[in-house]
Amino acid sequence: MDDKDEDTDTFDPNLPEEGPSAPPPGWLDSVTGYEEHTGGDCTDQICPPPPDFVPKPENDKNASVPNVMVPTVSEDVARDALLQFVGKKWTYSSKPAKNLIFKELTPFTVYRYRLETFTESRSSAWESEPHTGQCVDGPQNGVSPPPWNVQVSYPPKFTNAVQKIRVPHSSFIKPCHRCHGNGKVRCTHCRGQGLTRCMFCHGSGHSRNRRCTTCHGRGRKRCVSCHGKGYKGCLTCNGYRNLVHFIQLTVTWKNQMFEFIPNRVPEFPLKKFEKVSGEAFFVDENLLGRCLKRGHRISFPLGEPWLYA
């Protein structure tokens, strides 16, 4: 008989089965200013800003209209541009482009309207981590600040960013809800016995009137899930038995962009304008009074002249 198969721990009837992955209702304490997180609700809750936090709208705060000179296009530049275009088409001949006689060059400027709306939103949710002896910033240190009073590091304007912050004074220690503070849970594969029925002899200990060579006639094998221990380490607290629960604030900055090109030549693809260089002709940036919006920016990038055959 395999000695390793006999090396199993004694069944402990007091060892609990694995509990739910989320805390049950009423497990978590109430935090002032975050009462919407009731019981064990760990879903993200949107936090609208208070009325006195929303800035008043501004008009034409940073509007500027520079004096931009529209560049001109010479015949040599126009011919080189046409030859470059023909060179990308293997079925086109470059001879007409080389011998082309220009009668008139009419450059025109394309304006691209771009509206950028920079928004900030805040949401909060319960999070937890194993308590390994670290300091806990709990209610004994003061009252937790409201979501929109939590200090954050702001990114450059009109750039997407996400920042996660632990709300001050919202942490507290609780026994792990998954293992009930034991640090380990009963193995569900062997039901805490450390042994499982042999799959070759179906627990009889014999196969074809002979002793089963897989289980050595015992009819049972060491559980491969818990290695014969009858229990597993808790994956939520990592065996530390206690968890630190805290409210995590998620701040999301997002830049919404809308572009429009008036009087665009239908034959010219819109995606081509994304590669066009130019300079800002008009920029206007100000704050909006709507909820969760930090401001918007309107710009008119001045594109380079284009030639159309």
Secondary structure, DSSP 8 states (H G I E B T S, - for coil): --HHHH------TTS-----SS--TT-S---TT-TTS-TT--S-EE----GGGS-----SSS-B----------HHHHHHHHHHHHHT-TTS-SHHHHS---S-------B-EEEEEEEEEEEEEEEEEE-SS-----GGG-----GGGS------TT--EEEEEE-TT--EEEE-TTTTTSSEEE-TTTTTSSEEE-TTTTTSSEETTEE-TTTTTSSEEE-TTTTTSSEEE-TTTTT-SEEEEEEEEEEEEEEEEEEE-TT--TTS-GGGGGG--EEEEEEEEE---STTEEEEEEEEEEE------
